[in-house]
Structure formats: C-alpha cells, structure tokens
C-alpha cells in the first residue's frame, strides 16, 4: 500500500480575508488531486494483483495438466507391457450317433415289375438290419426315385435294356455304434441275395459337446496362464490382469481314417496378460 500523505490545508491568519480564502480553496483542490492519484495507484496495484493471480492459476493448471499427462503416459507404457499366449485342451471321445445312408437300385420294363422289385429290395435290406440289432424306429425308408429311359431326350430305341430304373434309399440313424459297424462289415450278405448296394459317407457324430465344454475351456485357460507365468518368470517380471481373451472354435475330427467313430475334440484360447 502506498502511503497517503496528509495534505489537509491549514488556514493561516492573513490581513486580507479574501486572499486567505483563495489559499484555502487552492489547498483543498490539491488534496483532492492527491487523493485521486492515490486511488488510481491502488487500482493499478489491484489490477497487478489480479494479473498475478491469473498467472498463478495458469501455473497451477499447467502443473495439474502435466501430472495428468504423465500419469496417462505411464498407464500407456504399462498397457504396452503384455504377453500373448495360447492355451490348448484336447479330448478323445466316442461318437454317440451314426448316420448310415444305404442306396440300392432296381430295374424293370414295366412299372408293376419295378414296384415289385422295389418292395423286395426294401424288405431284404430292412430284415438284414433288424437281424443285426437295428430297430424299426432307427430305419427310415425314403421315397424311391424312378427314371424312365424313354422319357429321355436322346433315348436309343436300339437299346434293349430295362426301361425303368429306381433308386432306393434307406437311412439308418442309431446310437448303437457297435451294432451298426458290425452290420456294415456284413453287407456282403445282401449282395449275395442279388441286391446291388452303394454307400455314401457314413457319418459318426459326437452330440455331447456341451457336456465337456466348461471343463475344456477351463483347462485351456489354465494352460494359457501357466505359459504366461513361465514367460514372466523367465523375464523376471510378473503377470497382472487379462488384457484380452479370445475363445477359439471347438473342432471335432476323426482320430484316424480307420476309426471314424473315435473323435478328437480340440479348442484353443488366445489370452493377453498385462505384465507388471
């Protein structure tokens, strides 16, 4: 604060009263001017203080921003420290469902003869399946597909073969894997009875994947964590939480061509762990 001078005028005795009055008025004007100057100085000083306060605020703000940025950079650097590992889980399982498509054919010159041949073939095949322990509910007989040679665009009248050809389809859907395999091995009995057979791919299916999924995922995750821990140990650090995790698809494949009913179930998990 600037010192305020006391410029209060004093009235001195003078022989001339008017001259004394003019001196008093002059002193009052000077005091007023001095007071206004002091007020002006105070205003300037306060303005400087306000400016100084803003600078302090700017400085403090800068410090906080620097701290936040530094912390963020540290977090970013920390997030860059991670290891990516894989975990594997495998199981060998037995298929619990088999689909066995059986195809046969019948020929004749008339439709009546053809349907008789179809019924004969179907009955022989069904009897053969039942003989080997396959039940009626596991056998589905499909509608025969009949082909008329004379209806073909380029039919040769000189061809004296059978006019009608029928494709007979039967599907076995069973959980009796061993009995179906035994019947497949003995289909020569049907060929010996004059029935022509053709097989498409026999499909063995494992239907209980959901029963083993939780255990396999847990095992794959455990294997991944062990791999991450070993990596951290070798690099003299430690692992923290999980950054990302990806569960692969389950695959079910035959173990060997000659044993298609034995399946290998496999799943791989990809996990990223933060490093401390």
FIVEX-198656 format. One record per residue: residue in three letters; x, y, z of N, C-alpha, C in turn; residue number from 1. Coordinates in pm, 1 decimal. Each point is the difference from the previous one (the first is absolute). Last residue first. Layout:
N
   residuo        n.u        n.v        n.w       ca.u       ca.v       ca.w        c.u        c.v        c.w   num
       ALA          X          Y          Z          X          Y          Z          X          Y          Z   NUM
...
end
This chain:
276
   residuo        n.u        n.v        n.w       ca.u       ca.v       ca.w        c.u        c.v        c.w   num
       UNK      363.7    -5689.6    -1505.4       26.3      102.0      103.6      133.5       65.8      -25.2   276
       UNK     -344.0     -213.3     -375.0      119.3      -29.3       77.1       24.6      111.5      100.2   275
       UNK     -464.9     -209.3     -265.2       87.0      113.6       31.0      121.4      -50.1       79.3   274
       UNK     -273.2     -317.0     -350.0       15.3       37.6      140.4       89.8      124.3       10.2   273
       UNK     -324.0     -291.2     -381.6      105.4       99.2       18.9       -0.1       44.3      145.5   272
       UNK     -185.1     -456.6     -307.7      -15.7       94.1      112.2      121.0       92.1        6.2   271
       UNK     -282.5     -411.1     -304.6      105.5      101.3       -9.9      -25.1      104.8      108.2   270
       UNK     -146.1     -554.0      -90.9      -33.0      134.2       47.2      122.5       89.3      -15.0   269
       UNK     -209.8     -494.1     -218.5      116.1       83.5       31.3      -50.5      137.0       44.5   268
       UNK     -183.8     -553.9      -67.0      -28.9      143.0        9.6      127.2       73.5       40.5   267
       UNK     -223.0     -528.1     -173.0      113.8       89.8       21.4      -48.7      144.5        7.6   266
       UNK     -123.5     -576.1      -31.9      -58.1      131.7       22.0      112.9       93.7       42.3   265
       UNK      -40.6     -492.0     -273.0       85.0       87.3       81.6      -66.1      137.4        6.0   264
       UNK     -198.1     -533.4      -91.9       15.0      140.7      -34.7       98.7       69.2       93.9   263
       UNK     -185.5     -509.9     -204.3       81.2       60.8      106.3       31.2      142.9      -42.5   262
       UNK     -231.6     -277.5     -297.3      -87.8       21.2      114.9       74.5       57.9      120.3   261
       UNK      206.7     -132.0     -422.0      -70.4      129.0       -8.4      -92.3       26.8      118.0   260
       UNK      414.7     -312.8     -137.9      -83.5        4.9      119.8      -77.5      131.8        2.7   259
       UNK      299.9     -101.3     -351.8      -54.6     -132.9       24.8      -83.8       -6.8      126.9   258
       UNK      224.9      403.4     -133.1      -92.0      -36.9     -107.0      -67.9     -133.4       28.6   257
       UNK      161.1      302.4      411.3       62.7      -74.9     -108.3     -105.7      -41.3     -100.2   256
       UNK     -102.8      302.7      351.4      138.8      -23.7       38.2       74.8      -68.0     -114.2   255
       UNK     -424.5      333.7      -78.5       35.8     -139.5       25.5      146.9      -12.6       38.0   254
       UNK     -256.8      455.8      120.2       51.3      -70.4     -117.7       29.8     -145.1       35.2   253
       UNK     -205.4      510.5      176.8      -20.3     -142.8       25.1       39.1      -74.4     -127.6   252
       UNK       58.8      524.6      262.1        8.4      -85.1     -118.9      -15.0     -145.9       41.9   251
       UNK     -117.6      534.9      196.4       24.9     -141.1       27.2        3.4      -75.2     -133.2   250
       UNK      137.0      528.0       51.6     -109.7      -92.5      -26.7       41.4     -141.5       37.8   249
       UNK      223.3      423.4      259.2      -10.1      -54.9     -133.7     -119.4      -93.0      -13.6   248
       UNK       88.3      434.0      329.3      -24.3     -144.1        0.8      -17.9      -47.6     -143.0   247
       UNK      254.8      436.3      253.6      -74.5      -46.9     -116.3      -14.4     -151.8        9.1   246
       UNK      147.8      483.8      299.2      -12.9     -145.3       -3.4      -89.1      -38.4     -117.1   245
       UNK      318.2      443.4      244.7      -98.8      -49.7      -95.8       -2.1     -151.8        6.8   244
       UNK      217.4      239.5      346.5      -26.2      111.3      -91.0     -108.7      -37.1      -99.6   243
       UNK      106.6     -180.5      520.4      -14.9      -36.6     -140.5      -30.7      125.2      -81.3   242
       UNK      289.0       30.0      469.7     -129.8      -43.5      -50.3        3.3      -35.1     -147.2   241
       UNK      458.2      -25.4      215.8     -110.4       66.2       70.7     -131.2      -52.7      -56.9   240
       UNK      544.6     -192.6       41.3     -119.0       28.0      -81.1     -107.0       63.7       88.9   239
       UNK      567.8       24.2       25.5     -117.2      -73.9       44.1     -117.5       34.0      -90.6   238
       UNK      583.4      -20.6      -25.1     -112.7       90.1       26.4     -117.0      -84.9       48.5   237
       UNK      444.3     -141.2     -198.2       13.7       63.7      131.7     -107.9      107.0       22.6   236
       UNK       55.1     -323.4     -372.5       34.3      140.2      -26.1        6.4       82.3      128.8   235
       UNK     -114.8     -463.9        4.6      123.7        5.1      -78.2       44.7      144.0      -25.8   234
       UNK     -413.7      -73.9      217.8      110.1      -45.5       84.8      132.9       10.8      -72.6   233
       UNK     -393.3       92.5     -236.6       28.6      106.7       95.9      117.5      -38.4       90.5   232
       UNK     -157.1     -324.5     -300.6       63.0      110.6      -73.0       40.0      111.6       95.6   231
       UNK     -244.8     -354.8      176.2      135.4      -44.2      -33.0       75.6      109.2      -74.6   230
       UNK     -452.1       73.3       96.3       79.9        4.1      122.8      144.2      -42.7      -26.3   229
       UNK     -311.3      -33.7     -351.0       28.5      140.8       29.5       87.0       12.4      124.6   228
       UNK     -154.2     -428.2     -118.8       97.9       47.0      -99.1       38.7      144.7       26.9   227
       UNK     -337.9     -186.0      263.3      129.4      -60.8       33.7      108.4       45.6      -97.4   226
       UNK     -441.4      131.5      -90.0       54.7       72.5      116.0      135.7      -56.9       41.4   225
       UNK     -237.2     -219.8     -344.3       45.3      131.5      -45.0       63.6       77.6      115.2   224
       UNK     -200.8     -411.0       97.6      124.1      -21.0      -74.8       57.1      133.2      -49.8   223
       UNK     -421.1        6.2      211.7      106.3      -32.0       96.5      134.0      -17.3      -70.7   222
       UNK     -382.0       57.6     -264.2       33.7      125.2       68.5      113.1      -21.9      100.0   221
       UNK     -175.9     -376.7     -215.7       73.5       82.1      -96.3       43.7      132.4       63.6   220
       UNK     -274.3     -285.7      256.9      133.6      -58.0      -17.5       83.9       83.9      -96.2   219
       UNK     -450.8      120.3       66.3       77.1       24.1      122.2      142.1      -53.7      -13.7   218
       UNK     -298.2      -89.9     -347.2       33.4      143.0        0.8       84.4       33.5      122.7   217
       UNK     -167.5     -435.3      -30.6      104.3       21.8     -100.0       41.5      147.1       -6.0   216
       UNK     -356.0     -133.8      285.2      127.3      -54.8       47.8      112.5       30.0      -98.5   215
       UNK     -444.5      128.8     -122.2       53.8       77.1      113.5      135.6      -49.4       47.9   214
       UNK     -221.0     -246.7     -362.7       48.6      135.5      -32.5       57.1       73.7      121.0   213
       UNK     -225.7     -446.0      -34.9      142.8        9.3       30.1       57.4      139.4      -28.5   212
       UNK     -464.9     -116.4      -71.5       31.3      -59.6      129.8      146.6       17.3       38.1   211
       UNK     -183.4      134.4     -426.9      -32.7       95.2      107.5       32.7      -55.4      138.8   210
       UNK       47.9     -275.1     -392.9      105.4      100.9       13.7      -27.9       95.2      115.9   209
       UNK     -214.0     -427.0     -195.6        4.2       43.0      140.4      109.3      104.7       24.9   208
       UNK     -114.5     -266.2     -415.1     -106.6       96.6       30.8        7.8       59.0      141.1   207
       UNK      288.3     -250.7     -434.9        6.1       14.2      145.9      -94.1      112.4       40.2   206
       UNK       27.7     -347.2     -454.8      -20.6      132.2       61.2       14.1      -10.7      151.5   205
       UNK       96.6     -251.6     -519.7       -0.6      -24.2      144.3        2.1      136.0       69.6   204
       UNK     -131.8     -198.6     -522.6       34.7      112.0       88.2      -14.5      -41.5      146.2   203
       UNK       89.6     -204.8     -531.5      -65.6      -30.3      127.3       48.3      102.5      101.8   202
       UNK      -26.3       39.6     -555.8       78.0        8.6      123.3      -86.3      -31.6      121.2   201
       UNK     -186.6     -227.4     -420.3       63.2      131.9        8.8       75.5        4.1      133.2   200
       UNK     -132.0     -450.3     -294.8        0.0       77.6      124.0       58.6      138.3      -26.3   199
       UNK     -261.4     -443.8     -271.8      101.3      106.5       -6.4      -13.9       83.6      126.4   198
       UNK     -173.8     -516.4     -235.9        7.2      103.0      104.4      105.3      104.0      -34.0   197
       UNK     -335.8     -437.8     -207.7      113.9       88.4      -22.9       -4.7      114.6      102.1   196
       UNK     -196.2     -520.5       14.0      -31.1      142.7       20.6      127.9       81.8      -21.5   195
       UNK      -68.7     -499.2        4.9      -29.7       65.9     -126.6      -33.2      148.0       12.0   194
       UNK      153.3     -322.0      343.7     -141.9      -21.1      -30.3      -43.3       76.1     -126.8   193
       UNK      442.4       33.4      180.9      -19.5     -140.3      -33.7     -144.7      -33.3      -32.8   192
       UNK      116.3      427.5      157.4       49.2      -15.2     -137.0      -19.7     -144.4      -46.2   191
       UNK      -98.1       94.0      444.5     -101.2       57.8      -88.2       41.2      -14.2     -146.8   190
       UNK      304.9     -133.1      333.9     -115.8      -90.4        2.9     -109.2       49.9      -95.3   189
       UNK      389.0      259.0       91.1       18.0      -99.8     -107.3     -115.3      -99.2       -4.9   188
       UNK       66.1      337.1      341.9      -92.6       31.9     -109.8       17.6      -93.0     -119.5   187
       UNK      226.7       42.2      458.3      -64.6     -122.1      -51.2      -99.6       27.5     -112.7   186
       UNK      253.9      335.7      250.0      101.0      -98.6      -37.5      -61.2     -122.9      -66.8   185
       UNK     -278.0      340.0      177.3       71.6       51.3     -117.1      101.2     -102.9      -50.1   184
       UNK     -230.0      -85.5      401.1      -86.2      -20.3     -117.2       69.6       46.4     -127.9   183
       UNK      218.9       75.1      410.6       -4.2     -143.9      -28.6      -84.8      -27.2     -124.7   182
       UNK       12.4      437.0      166.1      128.4      -35.5      -60.4        4.4     -148.6      -36.7   181
       UNK     -374.0      154.2      234.3       -1.4       52.7     -136.5      131.4      -35.5      -70.0   180
       UNK      -35.8     -108.9      451.1      -88.0      -85.9      -80.6       -6.4       47.4     -144.6   179
       UNK      246.0      256.5      316.3       64.4     -129.3      -23.4      -85.6      -90.4      -88.5   178
       UNK     -172.3      427.1      136.1      114.6       13.0      -89.2       58.9     -136.6      -33.8   177
       UNK     -463.5      196.2      163.4       66.2     -129.8       20.8      118.7       -9.4      -96.6   176
       UNK     -329.9      352.3       10.9      102.6       22.3      102.2       77.7     -128.7       30.4   175
       UNK     -269.0      171.2     -474.9        1.9      -80.9      121.6      109.7       45.1       94.2   174
       UNK     -261.3       27.4     -508.4       41.8      101.3       97.8       -8.1      -64.7      136.9   173
       UNK      -20.9     -130.1     -561.4        9.1      -52.2      136.6       53.3      112.3       88.4   172
       UNK     -261.1      -25.0     -506.7       91.4       66.5       93.5       -8.6      -66.1      136.3   171
       UNK     -105.4      -95.8     -565.6      -33.8      -33.7      138.5      104.4       65.6       90.5   170
       UNK     -187.5       -9.9     -559.9       79.5       59.0      107.6      -52.9      -37.1      137.3   169
       UNK       -0.4     -130.9     -573.9      -61.5      -25.2      129.7       91.9       56.1      108.1   168
       UNK     -104.1       57.8     -558.2      101.0       14.3      106.2      -70.1       -8.1      134.4   167
       UNK     -124.9     -185.5     -527.6      -40.9       62.1      126.9      118.9        4.3       95.6   166
       UNK     -142.3      -61.5     -564.8      103.8      -15.5      103.7      -46.0       75.4      124.1   165
       UNK     -211.8     -204.9     -510.4      -11.6       76.8      124.9      115.2      -34.1       95.5   164
       UNK      -19.6     -205.3     -436.8      -48.7      135.8      -24.1        4.1       86.0      127.1   163
       UNK      337.2     -417.2     -148.1     -121.6       25.7       76.0      -41.5      146.8      -15.6   162
       UNK      294.9     -176.3     -401.5        6.6      -13.3      144.7     -134.6       27.7       65.7   161
       UNK      151.2       15.5     -482.2      -97.7      -98.1       48.0       10.3      -22.9      151.0   160
       UNK      115.9      380.0     -408.8       46.0      -44.4      131.2     -106.2      -90.2       60.8   159
       UNK      -55.0      235.4     -410.8       73.1     -124.9      -19.1       53.1      -55.9      132.0   158
       UNK     -223.4      424.2      -40.8      -96.9     -111.2       -9.2       68.6     -135.2      -15.2   157
       UNK      173.5      459.3      243.6       33.5      -84.9     -114.6      -95.0     -119.5       -2.3   156
       UNK      -15.1      535.2      212.2      -22.2     -144.2       22.5       25.2      -77.0     -129.4   155
       UNK       45.5      492.5      160.5       83.9      -73.6      -94.9      -12.1     -151.6       21.7   154
       UNK     -257.6      303.3      267.1        3.2       66.3     -130.0       75.7      -82.3     -103.6   153
       UNK     -267.1     -229.2      416.2      122.2       78.1      -21.5        5.0       51.0     -143.8   152
       UNK     -332.5     -296.6      184.5      -31.0      142.4       18.1      121.8       88.0      -20.9   151
       UNK       16.9     -478.2       -6.1      -67.2       47.7     -120.5      -38.2      147.4       10.3   150
       UNK      199.4     -232.4      372.8       96.0       22.9     -107.3      -67.9       58.2     -123.9   149
       UNK     -135.8       49.4      520.9      -51.7      -64.6     -120.1       93.1       33.8     -115.7   148
       UNK       31.7      -13.6      573.0       46.2       60.4     -124.8      -51.6      -82.7     -118.1   147
       UNK      -89.7       93.7      572.7      -18.1      -83.5     -118.5       37.3       77.8     -125.4   146
       UNK       70.1      -16.8      572.3       12.5       88.5     -115.1       -0.2      -86.3     -126.8   145
       UNK     -211.2      -87.0      529.8       87.5      -37.4     -111.8       -2.5      105.6     -110.7   144
       UNK      -73.4       95.4      533.7      -76.5      -19.0     -121.9       93.2      -34.7     -116.3   143
       UNK      157.1     -128.1      498.2      -29.0      118.6      -79.7      -79.4      -36.5     -124.7   142
       UNK       74.1     -208.4      520.8       -3.4      -36.3     -141.6      -43.4      122.3      -79.9   141
       UNK      239.7     -100.6      506.5      -87.6       87.3      -78.0       11.2      -38.2     -147.0   140
       UNK      125.1     -194.1      535.6        6.9      -20.7     -145.1     -101.3       90.9      -68.5   139
       UNK       51.8      -66.2      479.0      129.4       52.8      -44.0       17.6       -9.3     -151.7   138
       UNK     -381.4     -171.0      240.5        1.5      144.3       21.9      130.7       65.4      -43.7   137
       UNK      -57.9     -480.2      -14.9      -81.5       69.1     -101.1        7.7      152.5       13.7   136
       UNK      422.8     -276.2      187.7     -145.3        0.2       16.9      -71.0       79.7     -109.0   135
       UNK      478.6     -304.1       46.0      -47.7      136.3      -26.2     -152.8       -2.0       -2.3   134
       UNK      311.4     -390.5       49.9      -31.2       75.2      121.2      -47.2      142.7      -20.5   133
       UNK      105.7     -361.1     -331.2      122.2       45.7       67.3      -29.6      100.9      111.4   132
       UNK     -346.1     -186.5     -268.6       77.9     -118.3       39.0      123.7       39.9       79.5   131
       UNK     -265.8      330.7     -204.2      -59.7      -49.8      124.8       77.1     -120.5       53.0   130
       UNK      127.5      172.9     -419.6       31.6       94.4      108.4      -54.6      -48.8      134.0   129
       UNK     -107.6     -249.0     -389.3      143.0      -10.4       29.7       36.9       91.1      117.8   128
       UNK     -432.8       28.9     -171.7       17.0     -124.9       75.1      146.5      -19.0       39.1   127
       UNK     -100.8      364.1     -277.0      -51.5       23.0      135.0       17.3     -125.2       85.0   126
       UNK      117.6      -33.6     -455.2       92.3       89.6       71.6      -45.7       21.0      143.6   125
       UNK     -274.6     -251.8     -289.2      123.8      -71.6       28.2       97.2       87.1       80.7   124
       UNK     -402.9      195.5     -151.0      -25.5      -99.5      105.4      128.3      -75.1       36.5   123
       UNK       14.4      309.7     -357.4      -19.4       68.9      128.3      -18.7     -100.2      113.9   122
       UNK       24.6     -168.3     -443.2      129.1       51.3       47.8      -12.6       67.5      136.8   121
       UNK     -396.4     -150.3     -209.5       86.6     -112.9       35.1      132.2       50.0       59.0   120
       UNK     -304.7      315.3     -172.8      -47.3      -56.1      127.5       89.4     -114.0       46.3   119
       UNK       89.7      181.5     -426.2       29.5       96.6      107.5      -40.5      -55.7      135.3   118
       UNK     -110.4     -246.2     -383.5      143.6       -8.5       28.0       40.2       95.2      112.7   117
       UNK     -442.0       17.9     -155.5       21.7     -129.6       65.9      146.3      -16.0       40.2   116
       UNK     -120.8      372.0     -254.2      -42.5       14.1      139.4       13.1     -130.7       77.0   115
       UNK      101.8       -4.7     -463.6       95.0       85.1       73.2      -38.9       11.3      146.8   114
       UNK     -282.3     -225.5     -304.5      118.3      -79.8       32.8       99.2       80.4       83.8   113
       UNK     -370.2      230.3     -157.6      -45.5     -103.2       94.2      117.4      -86.3       43.6   112
       UNK       63.8      325.2     -336.5       -6.2       59.1      134.4      -42.5     -102.4      104.0   111
       UNK      271.1     -159.9     -436.6     -131.5       56.0       31.1        2.2       54.9      141.8   110
       UNK      387.2     -187.1     -179.5      -54.8       56.6     -122.4     -139.2       57.5       20.8   109
       UNK      429.6      -25.4      368.5     -110.9      -79.6      -56.9      -48.2       68.8     -127.3   108
       UNK      382.5       27.4      466.3      -33.7       28.0     -140.1     -113.8      -91.5      -43.9   107
       UNK      280.2      226.8      472.8      -84.4     -106.9      -56.9      -37.4       39.9     -142.5   106
       UNK      377.7      134.4      446.2      -69.7       27.8     -125.2      -79.9     -123.0      -44.5   105
       UNK      234.4      263.4      477.1      -11.2     -119.0      -83.2      -76.3       37.2     -125.9   104
       UNK      261.2      225.0      479.7      -64.1       17.2     -129.7        2.6     -132.2      -76.9   103
       UNK       56.5      233.8      532.3       13.1     -118.6      -84.7      -75.2       25.2     -129.9   102
       UNK      227.2      289.8      452.5      -87.9       -0.7     -117.3       29.5     -123.1      -86.7   101
       UNK       79.7      143.9      529.1       45.7      -93.5     -103.4      -98.1        0.8     -116.8   100
       UNK      166.8      267.3      487.0      -91.3       12.7     -113.1       56.0      -85.1     -113.7    99
       UNK       63.6       32.2      575.2       49.6      -34.0     -132.5     -112.4       17.0     -101.6    98
       UNK      172.2      140.0      546.4     -106.7       -4.7     -100.2       62.5      -30.0     -136.3    97
       UNK      258.3       65.7      399.1     -118.8      -62.1       59.0     -118.3       -3.5      -96.1    96
       UNK      589.5       17.0       23.2     -122.7       49.1      -62.1     -120.0      -74.3       59.0    95
       UNK      452.6       72.4      277.9      -66.3      -98.9      -85.3     -127.1       62.3      -57.3    94
       UNK      480.4      252.1      160.4     -134.5      -42.5       39.7      -53.0     -101.3     -100.6    93
       UNK      461.1      304.6      191.2      -42.5     -105.0      -92.5     -132.7      -55.1       50.7    92
       UNK      246.0      506.5       70.1      -64.9     -119.4       54.0      -23.1     -100.0     -113.3    91
       UNK      289.3      504.5      143.6      -41.6     -105.7      -94.1      -63.8     -116.4       75.9    90
       UNK      192.8      559.0       30.3      -64.8     -110.5       69.5      -51.1      -99.2     -104.5    89
       UNK      353.4      470.9       67.6      -57.8     -108.8      -78.8      -64.7     -103.0       90.4    88
       UNK      185.8      556.5      -30.6      -27.1     -115.4       85.1      -75.7     -104.6      -80.1    87
       UNK      348.4      467.5      -79.0     -107.2      -89.4      -42.7      -13.5     -113.7       99.9    86
       UNK      195.1      553.1        5.9       25.4     -144.1       12.2     -121.8      -77.9      -48.1    85
       UNK      260.8      524.0       47.3     -108.8      -72.5      -65.4       34.7     -148.7       -0.6    84
       UNK      141.6      463.6      311.7       44.8     -119.7      -69.5     -123.2      -71.7      -55.1    83
       UNK      159.2      541.7      162.5      -88.3     -116.2       12.9       57.8     -116.6      -79.4    82
       UNK       61.2      549.5       85.7       73.3     -113.6       53.5      -97.0     -116.3       22.6    81
       UNK     -141.5      430.4     -140.6       77.2      -58.2     -108.1       77.6     -122.5       46.4    80
       UNK     -254.0      268.0      300.2      -89.1      -81.0      -82.9       73.2      -64.2     -116.1    79
       UNK      231.8      301.0      283.5      -32.6     -122.7       72.9      -86.0      -91.1      -84.4    78
       UNK      102.0      419.7     -166.1      118.9      -84.3       -1.9      -25.7     -131.9       72.0    77
       UNK     -340.6      314.8       13.7       15.8      -49.3     -136.7      120.8      -92.9       -9.3    76
       UNK      -77.7      220.6      405.8      -99.3     -105.3      -21.5       14.2      -59.4     -138.7    75
       UNK      270.8      366.2      103.7       42.3     -117.4       78.6      -96.6     -115.9      -20.3    74
       UNK     -109.6      409.8     -191.1      111.7      -61.5      -72.2       48.9     -124.1       72.7    73
       UNK     -328.3      253.8      211.6      -55.4      -67.1     -118.0      109.8      -69.9      -78.5    72
       UNK      123.3      267.1      365.5      -67.1     -122.3       45.5      -54.5      -79.0     -117.2    71
       UNK      189.7      417.0      -92.6      102.7      -94.7       43.9      -60.0     -130.9       45.4    70
       UNK     -289.0      352.4     -111.3       63.9      -54.6     -119.1      105.5     -103.2       37.0    69
       UNK     -204.6      228.9      351.0      -97.0      -88.4      -65.9       62.3      -64.9     -122.7    68
       UNK      254.5      323.3      230.5      -15.6     -121.7       80.3      -93.2      -99.7      -67.6    67
       UNK       52.8      422.4     -197.2      122.6      -77.6      -14.7       -8.3     -131.2       77.8    66
       UNK     -349.4      307.9       46.5       -4.3      -61.2     -133.1      123.2      -87.6      -21.4    65
       UNK      -15.0      250.5      395.0      -97.3     -108.6        2.6       -7.4      -71.3     -134.3    64
       UNK      273.4      380.8       27.8       55.6     -108.2       81.8      -94.9     -120.2        1.5    63
       UNK     -143.5      393.3     -213.5      104.5      -66.4      -77.2       58.6     -118.6       76.2    62
       UNK     -305.0      279.5      222.9      -67.4      -80.9     -102.8      100.9      -78.1      -82.5    61
       UNK      166.6      307.5      309.0      -57.5     -117.1       69.4      -68.2      -92.6     -100.1    60
       UNK      167.4      405.4     -165.1      109.9      -86.9       41.7      -52.7     -127.7       65.6    59
       UNK     -306.1      336.3     -120.5       55.1      -65.1     -118.0      109.7      -97.8       37.5    58
       UNK     -176.2      260.8      338.2      -98.3      -99.4      -43.8       48.8      -75.6     -122.4    57
       UNK      259.9      359.1      151.6        6.9     -113.2       93.7      -96.5     -110.7      -40.3    56
       UNK      -15.2      394.4     -240.2      123.2      -71.8      -30.2       17.2     -121.3       90.9    55
       UNK     -357.5      289.5       82.7      -24.0      -77.6     -121.9      123.3      -80.3      -36.8    54
       UNK       36.5      297.5      358.7      -84.5     -113.6       35.9      -27.5      -87.1     -121.4    53
       UNK      229.3      407.9      -64.4       85.0      -97.3       67.7      -78.1     -124.6       36.9    52
       UNK     -236.8      357.4     -176.4       83.3      -60.4     -104.0       90.4     -106.4       59.3    51
       UNK     -252.3      254.2      294.7      -88.4      -88.0      -77.7       79.4      -71.4     -109.3    50
       UNK      225.4      322.9      251.8      -26.9     -120.3       80.4      -87.6      -98.4      -75.4    49
       UNK       80.1      417.9     -196.0      119.8      -83.5       -5.9      -18.5     -129.4       80.1    48
       UNK     -336.6      318.7       24.1       -0.9      -60.5     -133.8      121.7      -90.2      -17.8    47
       UNK      -31.0      255.9      390.3      -95.7     -112.4        0.9       -5.0      -71.7     -133.9    46
       UNK      263.4      385.3       25.0       58.7     -106.5       82.1      -90.6     -122.9        5.1    45
       UNK     -154.9      392.4     -211.7      105.3      -64.8      -79.1       62.5     -117.0       74.0    44
       UNK     -312.6      259.8      230.0      -66.9      -77.0     -105.9      102.0      -72.9      -86.8    43
       UNK      161.2      295.8      327.9      -56.4     -121.7       62.8      -67.0      -87.7     -105.4    42
       UNK      161.5      421.0     -136.8      110.8      -92.2       28.7      -49.0     -132.1       60.0    41
       UNK     -314.1      343.0      -69.6       46.2      -52.6     -127.8      111.6     -101.2       19.1    40
       UNK     -151.3      235.5      372.5     -101.9      -99.6      -41.1       41.4      -66.3     -130.7    39
       UNK      264.9      356.8      151.0       18.0     -119.4       85.2      -96.7     -110.4      -40.8    38
       UNK      -43.7      414.2     -212.2      122.6      -67.3      -44.2       24.8     -127.7       79.0    37
       UNK     -353.6      279.2      125.4      -33.1      -70.4     -124.1      120.7      -74.4      -54.0    36
       UNK       64.7      274.0      376.7      -84.4     -114.4       34.3      -34.3      -82.0     -123.5    35
       UNK      231.9      410.0      -56.6       85.4     -103.9       61.2      -78.0     -126.1       33.6    34
       UNK     -236.5      372.5     -158.1       80.2      -59.8     -107.3       91.5     -109.1       52.5    33
       UNK     -247.5      246.5      308.8      -90.3      -83.4      -79.8       77.6      -69.8     -110.2    32
       UNK      224.2      319.5      261.7      -27.5     -122.7       77.6      -87.0      -96.7      -79.1    31
       UNK       82.2      426.1     -187.5      121.7      -83.2       -1.6      -20.8     -130.1       75.7    30
       UNK     -345.2      323.8        9.5       11.5      -59.5     -134.0      121.7      -90.8       -8.1    29
       UNK      -60.1      245.8      392.6     -103.1     -104.9      -10.3        7.9      -70.8     -134.0    28
       UNK      278.1      379.6       74.2       46.0     -116.6       77.5      -98.8     -115.2       -9.6    27
       UNK     -117.6      413.0     -196.0      109.7      -61.7      -74.7       51.5     -125.7       70.6    26
       UNK     -327.3      271.0      213.6      -59.5      -72.9     -114.0      109.1      -72.5      -80.3    25
       UNK      139.2      275.2      351.4      -69.7     -119.4       52.7      -58.7      -82.6     -113.5    24
       UNK      201.9      420.2      -98.9      100.6     -102.3       36.1      -64.6     -129.0       50.0    23
       UNK     -276.8      368.4      -89.0       49.7      -58.3     -126.7      106.9     -104.5       28.3    22
       UNK     -169.2      237.4      365.1     -103.0      -89.9      -52.3       47.7      -66.0     -128.5    21
       UNK      269.2      338.4      194.2        3.4     -122.5       81.8      -99.0     -103.0      -51.5    20
       UNK        1.7      425.7     -192.1      118.7      -72.6      -38.7       13.0     -129.6       75.6    19
       UNK     -349.8      289.1      112.5      -27.1      -59.7     -131.0      120.6      -80.0      -46.5    18
       UNK       32.9      249.4      404.0      -88.5     -117.0       14.4      -22.8      -68.4     -132.1    17
       UNK      423.1      289.9      184.7     -102.9       11.8     -102.4      -82.3     -125.8        2.2    16
       UNK      350.4       46.2      297.1      -74.9      124.9       15.1     -111.5       10.4      -99.3    15
       UNK      154.0     -462.3      200.0       47.2       96.4      -99.4      -79.8      126.6       12.1    14
       UNK      103.9     -528.0      237.8      -59.0      136.2       14.2       64.0       93.0      -99.4    13
       UNK      -58.8     -527.1     -102.6       90.8       94.8       69.0      -64.2      138.0        5.4    12
       UNK     -163.9     -543.4      -59.6      -33.9      141.1      -27.5       94.1       90.1       81.6    11
       UNK       60.2     -511.5     -214.4      -14.0       78.2      125.4      -20.8      145.8      -36.7    10
       UNK      -76.1     -515.7     -259.5       45.3      140.8        4.8      -23.8       63.4      135.4     9
       UNK      108.0     -520.9     -141.9     -111.2       81.6       49.7       47.8      145.6       16.2     8
       UNK      215.3     -425.5     -161.8       11.2      133.3      -61.0     -114.6       90.4       42.0     7
       UNK      264.8     -487.3      108.0     -103.6       85.4       61.3       20.6      141.2      -51.2     6
       UNK      126.6     -485.2     -242.6       49.0      121.3       66.8     -116.7       81.4       52.6     5
       UNK       70.3     -535.8      -90.8      -87.8      113.3      -32.8       47.6      120.8       80.1     4
       UNK      255.0     -472.2     -186.6      -36.4       89.6      113.1      -82.4      116.8      -50.1     3
       UNK       -9.5     -495.5     -231.3       74.6      124.7       -5.9      -41.3       91.1      114.5     2
       UNK        2.9     -551.5      -26.0      -83.9      118.3        0.0       87.8      123.9        0.0     1
end
